Amino acid sequence: MLAENTLVKEAYAALENAILYYRGQPVGTVAARDPEAAALNYDQCFVRDFVSSGLFFLMQGKPEIVRNFLMEVLRLQSREPQLECFQPGQGLFPASFKVVEREGEEYLTADFGEQAIAQVAPIDSCFWWLILLRAYVKATGDLKLAHRPDFQHGIHLILQLCLEARFDMFPTLLVPDGSFMIDRRMGVYGYPLEIQALFYAALRAARELLLPSGFGSTYLQAIETRLSHLTYHVRKYYWLDLKRLNEIYRYKGDEFGALAVNRFNVYSDTIPPWSIEWLMGKGGYLAGNLGPGQIDFRFFGLGNLMAIIASLATASQAQAIMALLEQRWQELVGYMPMKICFPAVEGQDWRTITGSDPKNIPWSYHNGGNWPVLLWLLTAAALKTGKVELAHRALAIAEQRLLDDQWPEYYDDRNGRLIGKEARKYQTWTIAAFLVTKALLANPEYIALISFDEESFNEESNATACSV
């Protein structure tokens, strides 16, 4: 059990206060309960936001709310094939849901992105749902829930959405800007690392949960093939360290055919000067995005941490990412763990990439802000790589500020010294991330709920496939 100090008690009370009830049953947690700000959509339960709360409830032996959440969100999944452009595609999960009352009866209503700033449907919701379903099964042993026909059908629809009809031939997943945690324009359209890491984890979760009968057999075969190619692709082509930068620096453009070294036709002049100075020693990381003619050299926190936790990164790459985190601690962690993205885009780049977004000004919000929710992912990655001292160091920083600052959504400034300009207070996933971190450090075996073991794949066959 967690130490019963004041900070933990306050956090636990705030989390309990955020629980959302539907017809008398707990089904999730609202995004925030800031008494000084308009609720807007923060009074809804966001699928991605609930994951940290759900993990803590599982760690506390309180799976009922997680089970209810999994079932209700599944019922909200888009099930009908759609040709209408304004309707969610079959298999999509909502970004969020809320309880509404009509004629004395309660109903759940879902938002598939219609109410979002840019009206973009979230692709990450279905991945987080699968990851949490696996965590629930591991915590409770209740495999019967995942094997229910409705759950199996829901998983099939997710896989159909992600594995079947495509416009491209990469093993990575093509998505628009705004389709995950970074839900505003930030130049992450294409093949962002965060989606690939979540996609990988979701495929591995589905492989564990699918029954091998009927369509399950077909999807299991497809998962195996896709995992192999996806792993090779990300580990080889997304990886950045000094050795890799030297290779890119000497690239020749406009190469063709199976023997091309510069497979994505990236020009060396696109290497930003900061990245050469930033990488040092044994440090490295996975690039933020990779596509035709493009490498996004920015460091994205959630994608790199999730790549470690899910074992999308190799063991040596995971160590290099943690080494870089330690070397660049002040820039990536600073006064609040940790940066969602580094560096911020500024000047004309900010105007072009974000569309002059006043919320994503440099070193704020998605554009270089510090997000306390990443604390639990940092802790999980530190435990997995044997760098537990980094988790304790990060937690100590968070403990100094979170309660006094009233659990903000995010922090601003190059080093996270300022409470976010538009940050909600009493943000639920900030609170839950702190509690999950405390639980993980007290009981490191909880890492099994979210972690995956490393797998090896046939690199020769993958290299041949990727060259076609």
C-alpha positions as MATLAB code, in Angstrom:
seq = 'MLAENTLVKEAYAALENAILYYRGQPVGTVAARDPEAAALNYDQCFVRDFVSSGLFFLMQGKPEIVRNFLMEVLRLQSREPQLECFQPGQGLFPASFKVVEREGEEYLTADFGEQAIAQVAPIDSCFWWLILLRAYVKATGDLKLAHRPDFQHGIHLILQLCLEARFDMFPTLLVPDGSFMIDRRMGVYGYPLEIQALFYAALRAARELLLPSGFGSTYLQAIETRLSHLTYHVRKYYWLDLKRLNEIYRYKGDEFGALAVNRFNVYSDTIPPWSIEWLMGKGGYLAGNLGPGQIDFRFFGLGNLMAIIASLATASQAQAIMALLEQRWQELVGYMPMKICFPAVEGQDWRTITGSDPKNIPWSYHNGGNWPVLLWLLTAAALKTGKVELAHRALAIAEQRLLDDQWPEYYDDRNGRLIGKEARKYQTWTIAAFLVTKALLANPEYIALISFDEESFNEESNATACSV';
ca = [
       0.000    0.000    0.000;
       1.055    3.580   -0.527;
       2.507    5.591    2.318;
      -0.311    7.538    3.956;
       1.267   10.989    3.824;
      -0.611   14.201    3.238;
       0.271   14.471   -0.433;
      -0.963   10.960   -1.210;
      -4.143   11.481    0.815;
      -4.903   14.710   -1.020;
      -4.266   13.062   -4.386;
      -6.423   10.070   -3.558;
      -9.282   12.282   -2.368;
      -9.065   14.364   -5.547;
      -9.144   11.225   -7.706;
     -12.179    9.871   -5.847;
     -13.887   13.223   -6.339;
     -13.344   12.939  -10.103;
     -15.168    9.605  -10.504;
     -18.001    9.711  -13.029;
     -21.132    7.671  -12.251;
     -23.655    6.292  -14.705;
     -26.855    4.724  -13.433;
     -25.283    4.365  -10.016;
     -22.098    2.666  -11.238;
     -18.594    4.189  -11.582;
     -17.628    4.261  -15.266;
     -14.654    6.614  -15.469;
     -13.173    9.875  -14.247;
     -13.803   13.390  -15.550;
     -10.857   15.163  -17.160;
     -10.641   17.954  -14.586;
     -12.537   19.587  -11.738;
     -11.175   23.111  -11.732;
     -13.510   25.271   -9.605;
     -12.131   28.457  -11.186;
     -12.655   27.592  -14.874;
     -15.577   26.806  -17.151;
     -16.056   23.073  -17.551;
     -16.180   23.064  -21.380;
     -15.476   19.411  -22.244;
     -13.320   18.812  -19.168;
     -16.402   17.395  -17.406;
     -16.270   14.412  -19.764;
     -14.323   11.176  -19.412;
     -11.598   11.025  -22.059;
     -10.521    7.528  -23.043;
      -6.790    8.316  -23.077;
      -7.020   10.324  -19.853;
      -8.693    7.517  -17.926;
      -5.854    5.046  -18.533;
      -3.671    6.418  -15.742;
      -6.684    6.447  -13.375;
      -7.604    2.913  -14.455;
      -4.101    1.633  -13.827;
      -4.135    3.069  -10.316;
      -7.515    1.510   -9.531;
      -6.177   -1.860  -10.733;
      -3.084   -1.452   -8.552;
      -5.356   -0.744   -5.592;
      -7.418   -3.885   -6.165;
     -10.471   -1.893   -7.345;
     -11.142   -3.266  -10.846;
     -14.913   -2.613  -10.950;
     -14.598    0.896  -12.375;
     -12.131   -0.322  -15.013;
     -14.420   -3.175  -16.021;
     -17.376   -0.789  -16.293;
     -15.310    1.662  -18.312;
     -14.141   -1.035  -20.740;
     -17.702   -2.267  -21.293;
     -19.312    1.160  -21.712;
     -16.650    2.459  -24.080;
     -16.981   -0.721  -26.139;
     -20.723   -0.063  -26.442;
     -19.912    3.388  -27.817;
     -17.570    2.020  -30.495;
     -18.683    2.902  -34.012;
     -20.058   -0.372  -35.413;
     -21.778    0.487  -38.699;
     -19.897    0.770  -42.008;
     -19.966    4.404  -43.108;
     -19.683    6.093  -46.480;
     -20.823    9.431  -45.033;
     -17.894   11.801  -44.464;
     -19.333   13.267  -41.258;
     -19.811    9.930  -39.478;
     -17.126    8.026  -37.525;
     -15.577    5.119  -39.378;
     -16.360    1.564  -38.340;
     -14.178    0.479  -35.419;
     -13.407    3.953  -34.074;
     -13.623    4.583  -30.344;
     -14.745    7.970  -29.049;
     -12.359   10.573  -27.722;
     -14.632   11.066  -24.713;
     -18.089   10.493  -23.305;
     -20.400   12.146  -20.804;
     -23.562   11.331  -18.880;
     -26.691   13.206  -19.956;
     -30.199   13.013  -18.548;
     -33.339   13.014  -20.661;
     -36.831   12.596  -19.217;
     -35.440   11.275  -15.958;
     -33.240    8.642  -17.667;
     -29.428    8.700  -17.900;
     -27.623    8.114  -21.191;
     -24.019    8.137  -22.344;
     -23.178   10.342  -25.308;
     -19.900    9.997  -27.180;
     -17.684   12.572  -28.871;
     -15.736   11.165  -31.821;
     -13.982   14.460  -32.405;
     -17.020   16.444  -33.525;
     -16.607   18.779  -30.544;
     -12.808   19.000  -30.798;
     -11.031   22.150  -31.951;
     -10.215   20.716  -35.388;
     -12.908   17.998  -35.491;
     -10.354   15.204  -35.880;
     -11.291   11.687  -34.797;
      -8.872   10.173  -32.252;
      -7.018    7.087  -33.472;
      -5.287    6.558  -30.102;
      -8.496    5.847  -28.138;
      -8.814    2.315  -29.517;
      -5.155    1.615  -28.758;
      -5.391    2.855  -25.166;
      -8.588    0.817  -24.695;
      -6.790   -2.365  -25.802;
      -3.777   -1.620  -23.606;
      -6.026   -1.044  -20.580;
      -8.050   -4.201  -21.345;
      -4.846   -6.230  -21.253;
      -3.838   -4.552  -17.973;
      -7.263   -5.406  -16.511;
      -6.903   -9.059  -17.527;
      -3.384   -9.260  -16.079;
      -4.489   -7.640  -12.812;
      -7.670   -9.703  -12.315;
      -7.190  -12.890  -14.331;
     -10.635  -12.182  -15.826;
      -9.851  -13.412  -19.332;
     -13.534  -14.276  -19.796;
     -14.312  -10.582  -20.241;
     -11.895  -10.246  -23.165;
     -13.191  -13.512  -24.652;
     -16.829  -12.388  -24.665;
     -18.211  -12.218  -28.230;
     -18.785   -8.463  -28.035;
     -15.204   -7.833  -26.896;
     -13.788  -10.133  -29.578;
     -15.876   -8.347  -32.206;
     -14.694   -4.973  -30.909;
     -11.056   -6.070  -31.208;
     -11.725   -7.369  -34.734;
     -13.131   -3.979  -35.740;
     -10.066   -2.175  -34.342;
      -7.779   -4.469  -36.332;
      -9.896   -4.093  -39.434;
      -9.638   -0.313  -39.093;
      -5.845   -0.374  -38.726;
      -4.702   -3.346  -40.798;
      -6.921   -3.489  -43.862;
      -7.659   -0.649  -46.312;
      -4.688    1.731  -46.679;
      -3.332    4.316  -49.093;
       0.316    3.507  -48.433;
       2.676    0.541  -48.114;
       4.619    1.289  -44.938;
       4.155   -0.909  -41.838;
       3.611    2.272  -39.817;
       0.190    3.899  -39.485;
      -0.707    7.037  -41.437;
      -2.700    9.588  -39.389;
      -3.602   13.296  -39.559;
      -2.583   16.084  -37.208;
      -4.627   16.198  -34.014;
      -5.471   12.490  -33.832;
      -3.829   11.707  -30.474;
      -2.641   13.457  -27.291;
      -1.254   16.306  -29.406;
      -4.725   17.220  -30.599;
      -3.943   20.523  -32.314;
      -1.874   21.338  -35.363;
       1.780   20.634  -34.558;
       3.191   19.243  -37.792;
       2.779   15.635  -36.652;
       0.655   14.424  -39.584;
       2.062   11.362  -41.304;
       3.641    8.642  -39.195;
       4.169   10.140  -35.708;
       6.162    8.056  -33.247;
       3.507    8.194  -30.512;
       0.940    6.485  -32.731;
       3.443    3.842  -33.857;
       4.386    3.012  -30.240;
       0.732    2.786  -29.185;
      -0.126    0.817  -32.345;
       2.655   -1.646  -31.543;
       1.516   -2.063  -27.922;
      -2.102   -2.477  -29.025;
      -1.171   -5.160  -31.570;
       0.722   -7.075  -28.899;
      -2.221   -6.737  -26.503;
      -4.626   -7.950  -29.190;
      -2.401  -10.946  -29.875;
      -2.683  -11.957  -26.225;
      -6.451  -11.429  -26.057;
      -7.766  -12.766  -29.361;
      -9.298  -16.214  -29.602;
      -7.785  -18.232  -32.480;
     -11.182  -19.215  -33.891;
     -13.030  -17.724  -36.853;
     -11.719  -14.328  -37.936;
      -9.396  -14.388  -34.916;
      -7.055  -16.775  -36.703;
      -6.789  -14.490  -39.724;
      -6.119  -11.447  -37.577;
      -3.534  -13.263  -35.458;
      -1.562  -14.094  -38.601;
      -1.831  -10.492  -39.800;
      -0.712   -9.188  -36.379;
       2.359  -11.425  -36.409;
       3.422  -10.194  -39.831;
       2.712   -6.540  -39.091;
       4.538   -6.620  -35.747;
       7.640   -8.004  -37.402;
       7.763   -5.348  -40.113;
       6.719   -2.493  -37.803;
       9.406   -3.368  -35.273;
      12.151   -3.515  -37.869;
      11.000   -0.297  -39.532;
      10.892    1.803  -36.355;
      14.073    0.401  -34.804;
      16.080    0.921  -37.995;
      14.711    4.066  -39.614;
      13.422    6.146  -36.677;
      16.562    5.745  -34.610;
      18.813    8.792  -34.103;
      22.206    8.942  -32.440;
      25.545   10.464  -33.486;
      26.373    7.482  -35.686;
      23.006    7.727  -37.420;
      23.332   11.501  -37.849;
      26.663   10.933  -39.582;
      24.974    8.517  -41.980;
      22.181   10.982  -42.761;
      24.709   13.808  -43.173;
      26.425   11.845  -45.947;
      23.229   10.762  -47.692;
      22.959   11.118  -51.437;
      19.580   12.265  -52.691;
      17.352   10.689  -55.339;
      18.430    7.085  -54.921;
      16.296    4.377  -56.467;
      15.697    0.648  -56.104;
      16.391   -2.043  -53.550;
      20.003   -0.961  -52.973;
      19.129    2.617  -52.016;
      20.681    3.663  -48.715;
      18.584    6.822  -48.412;
      15.257    4.978  -48.641;
      13.096    7.992  -47.761;
      14.948   10.507  -49.932;
      15.871   12.696  -46.969;
      18.306   15.514  -47.705;
      21.152   16.127  -45.267;
      20.416   19.867  -45.156;
      17.244   19.054  -43.193;
      19.324   18.068  -40.132;
      18.665   20.882  -37.618;
      21.866   22.310  -36.086;
      20.532   21.856  -32.544;
      20.330   18.066  -32.940;
      24.051   17.744  -33.682;
      24.941   19.573  -30.485;
      22.164   17.936  -28.474;
      23.169   14.326  -29.019;
      26.181   13.305  -26.995;
      27.971   10.187  -25.784;
      25.772    7.099  -25.697;
      22.515    9.018  -25.924;
      19.948    8.476  -28.654;
      16.225    8.564  -29.302;
      13.496    7.698  -31.778;
      12.609   10.480  -34.211;
       9.231   12.138  -33.923;
       8.088   11.269  -37.439;
       9.360    9.639  -40.607;
       7.942    9.716  -44.095;
       8.785   10.513  -47.701;
      11.449   13.224  -47.701;
      10.947   13.842  -43.993;
      12.542   13.103  -40.647;
      11.110   15.071  -37.736;
      14.127   15.400  -35.449;
      12.098   16.619  -32.470;
      12.117   14.484  -29.312;
       8.590   13.428  -28.319;
       8.323   12.257  -24.718;
       5.341    9.902  -24.784;
       6.434    8.104  -27.951;
       9.959    7.418  -26.693;
       8.823    6.347  -23.225;
       6.085    4.099  -24.607;
       8.587    2.573  -27.048;
      10.681    1.544  -24.041;
       7.752    0.223  -22.013;
       6.306   -1.799  -24.899;
       9.755   -2.979  -26.114;
       9.342   -1.396  -29.514;
      12.822   -0.004  -28.853;
      15.580   -2.577  -28.416;
      17.156   -2.973  -24.982;
      20.226   -1.028  -26.128;
      18.074    1.720  -27.651;
      16.065    1.931  -24.421;
      19.298    2.432  -22.470;
      20.385    5.135  -24.925;
      17.060    6.982  -24.580;
      17.411    6.943  -20.791;
      21.037    8.067  -21.114;
      19.899   11.019  -23.229;
      17.201   11.813  -20.676;
      19.820   11.895  -17.943;
      22.241   13.962  -20.048;
      19.530   16.458  -21.026;
      17.677   16.380  -17.723;
      17.265   20.133  -17.354;
      15.794   20.456  -20.837;
      13.535   17.385  -20.766;
      12.526   17.342  -17.084;
      13.597   20.644  -15.566;
      11.204   21.818  -12.841;
       8.383   19.383  -13.680;
       8.538   15.986  -15.394;
       8.423   16.153  -18.357;
       8.580   17.679  -21.862;
       5.953   16.498  -24.313;
       8.135   17.752  -27.171;
      11.643   19.229  -27.534;
      12.551   21.692  -28.839;
       9.658   24.071  -29.318;
       9.063   25.454  -32.790;
       9.536   29.215  -32.854;
       9.424   32.201  -35.194;
       8.403   31.522  -38.767;
       8.442   27.767  -38.082;
       5.809   28.314  -35.370;
       3.646   30.338  -37.747;
       3.960   27.775  -40.524;
       3.737   24.545  -38.527;
       1.083   25.483  -35.942;
      -0.809   28.024  -38.030;
       0.111   30.724  -35.477;
      -1.792   28.792  -32.801;
      -1.975   31.071  -29.716;
      -2.325   28.080  -27.387;
       0.757   26.359  -28.798;
       3.073   29.333  -28.501;
       6.736   28.349  -28.016;
       7.411   26.438  -24.790;
       3.739   26.092  -23.938;
       1.121   23.338  -24.118;
       2.018   20.845  -26.888;
       4.807   23.065  -28.195;
       7.454   22.316  -25.587;
       5.274   22.321  -22.476;
       5.915   20.027  -19.492;
       3.163   17.491  -18.718;
       3.017   15.823  -15.275;
       0.991   12.913  -16.724;
       4.229   11.705  -18.338;
       5.631   11.068  -14.850;
       4.156    7.567  -14.669;
       5.501    6.656  -18.117;
       8.927    7.978  -17.159;
       8.777    5.884  -13.992;
       7.754    2.740  -15.879;
      10.551    3.258  -18.422;
      13.064    3.865  -15.623;
      12.024    0.669  -13.833;
      12.238   -1.349  -17.031;
      15.737   -0.106  -17.841;
      17.097   -0.393  -14.290;
      17.284    3.405  -13.900;
      15.031    3.614  -10.859;
      17.072    6.493   -9.434;
      15.812    8.683  -12.284;
      12.215    7.895  -11.330;
      12.850    8.848   -7.706;
      14.569   12.035   -8.846;
      11.633   12.988  -11.074;
       9.077   12.177   -8.388;
      10.916   14.329   -5.857;
      10.650   17.296   -8.238;
       6.928   16.709   -8.793;
       6.223   16.327   -5.068;
       7.621   19.785   -4.387;
       5.040   21.521   -6.583;
       1.967   19.518   -7.565;
      -0.107   19.950   -4.421;
       0.714   23.642   -3.965;
       0.034   24.254   -7.659;
      -3.291   22.363   -7.397;
      -2.439   19.561   -9.865;
      -2.195   21.521  -13.143;
      -2.672   19.988  -16.580;
       0.676   21.267  -17.905;
       3.528   23.717  -17.258;
       5.123   26.366  -19.492;
       8.640   27.792  -19.965;
      11.810   26.180  -21.323;
      12.252   24.301  -18.052;
       8.664   24.000  -16.826;
       8.818   26.700  -14.156;
       5.426   28.299  -14.894;
       1.964   26.809  -14.487;
       0.463   26.540  -17.969;
      -1.172   29.720  -19.200;
      -4.469   27.915  -19.897;
      -3.878   24.821  -17.749;
      -6.821   23.433  -15.818;
      -6.254   22.814  -12.112;
      -7.165   19.494  -10.499;
      -6.465   17.723  -13.791;
      -7.333   14.087  -13.152;
      -4.588   12.432  -15.140;
      -2.004   14.619  -13.393;
      -3.325   13.340  -10.065;
      -3.518    9.723  -11.241;
      -0.028    9.836  -12.775;
       1.402   10.838   -9.396;
      -0.451    7.999   -7.653;
       0.585    5.430  -10.288;
       4.199    6.564   -9.901;
       4.054    6.095   -6.133;
       2.470    2.666   -6.589;
       5.053    1.551   -9.165;
       7.952    2.576   -6.952;
       6.403    0.873   -3.932;
       5.588   -2.307   -5.905;
       7.725   -2.570   -9.070;
       5.924   -5.778  -10.089;
       3.040   -3.559  -11.223;
       5.149   -2.791  -14.299;
       3.821   -6.072  -15.730;
       0.393   -4.459  -16.203;
       1.719   -2.126  -18.894;
       5.048   -3.572  -20.018;
       5.902   -6.059  -22.775;
       9.002   -8.246  -23.058;
      11.379   -7.673  -25.956;
      10.941   -9.920  -28.979;
      13.431  -10.631  -31.736;
      12.451  -10.767  -35.391;
      14.118  -11.980  -38.570;
      15.948   -8.841  -39.669;
      16.995  -10.283  -43.036;
      13.417  -11.035  -44.133;
      12.232   -7.679  -42.830;
      14.974   -5.825  -44.694;
      13.983   -7.627  -47.880;
      10.308   -6.784  -47.372;
      11.048   -3.129  -46.634;
      13.150   -2.803  -49.780;
      10.326   -3.883  -52.076;
];
